[in-house]
Amino acid sequence: MPGAGARRAYNHRVEPDALELPIFELPVVLLPGELLPLHIFEERYKRMVGHCVDGGEPFGIVLRDPEGGARRIGCEARVTEVTERFDDGRMNIVVTGERPFRILDRFEAGEYPAGEVEVVGGGPDFDEGLAEDGAAGSRARDAFADLVRRVGGDEVERAGLDALDSYGLAARVELPIDTKQHLLELRSEGERMKVLAAALDALVAAVSRSREIAERAKMNGKLVIDPTPEAE
């Protein structure tokens, strides 16, 4: 492996199928197509994000778990908006997830953390060549539409849902971190749809239970039965 001084910038080949990418460890998971607001305050990350904004380059977001370890599968993040800049260099930004990647090596690239990574597919211009599981896709889209209906009372256009892949659906709902990381690590669109369908079904069930609990709370936990007899 070349020394740190020989590392090349993003979009230049380090090794076959490998790129150098600034790495940002966070207790969140970013998915392709997902929008994520971030407040940048630590010095090295202010330098990192400033470099990426000035050069129009992405950085990588990887999940840092509660024990302090970092996952090896992450997602490229591109700054799509700087919503606020502060005098001390802090920034409020919005990033968009692009391609999943696998970290091959970690190092300090001068002023901020970086890594040698390989793209593992799943971005808007990448075709994994794996067919979607039709049943799982329909189940996931039905569950998503049901969730939107239960939470907001809105109907979702089916044509719009059919145009979304698993990442597109997942980016539009708040999922558990572990579920999002699992989706990011799966290389099969069919498998992602199965995992997503199960996760959305669980959310629909949770919303249904919470509403039932709320209704029972209004009635002091009592089941109200209409005492009026049916007309014969």
Salt bridges, closest charged atoms under 4 A:
GLU25 OE2 - ARG106 NH2 3.07
GLU34 OE2 - LYS180 NZ 2.80
GLU42 OE2 - ARG44 NE 3.00
GLU43 OE2 - LYS46 NZ 2.70
GLU57 OE1 - HIS51 NE2 3.33
GLU76 OE2 - ARG99 NH2 2.99
ASP88 OD2 - ARG90 NE 2.80
GLU98 OE2 - ARG78 NE 2.63
ASP105 OD2 - ARG7 NH2 2.88
GLU116 OE1 - ARG7 NH1 2.92
GLU118 OE2 - ARG102 NH1 2.77
GLU128 OE2 - ARG187 NE 3.73
GLU128 OE1 - ARG192 NH2 2.80
GLU132 OE2 - ARG141 NH1 2.85
ASP133 OD2 - LYS194 NZ 3.84
ASP142 OD1 - ARG158 NH1 2.49
ASP146 OD1 - ARG149 NH1 3.42
ASP146 OD1 - ARG150 NE 3.02
GLU155 OE2 - ARG149 NE 3.03
ASP162 OD1 - ARG141 NE 3.98
ASP162 OD1 - ARG158 NE 3.21
GLU189 OE1 - ARG192 NH2 2.89
GLU191 OE2 - LYS194 NZ 3.48
ASP201 OD2 - ARG139 NE 2.66
GLU212 OE2 - ARG216 NH2 2.88
GLU215 OE2 - LYS218 NZ 3.37
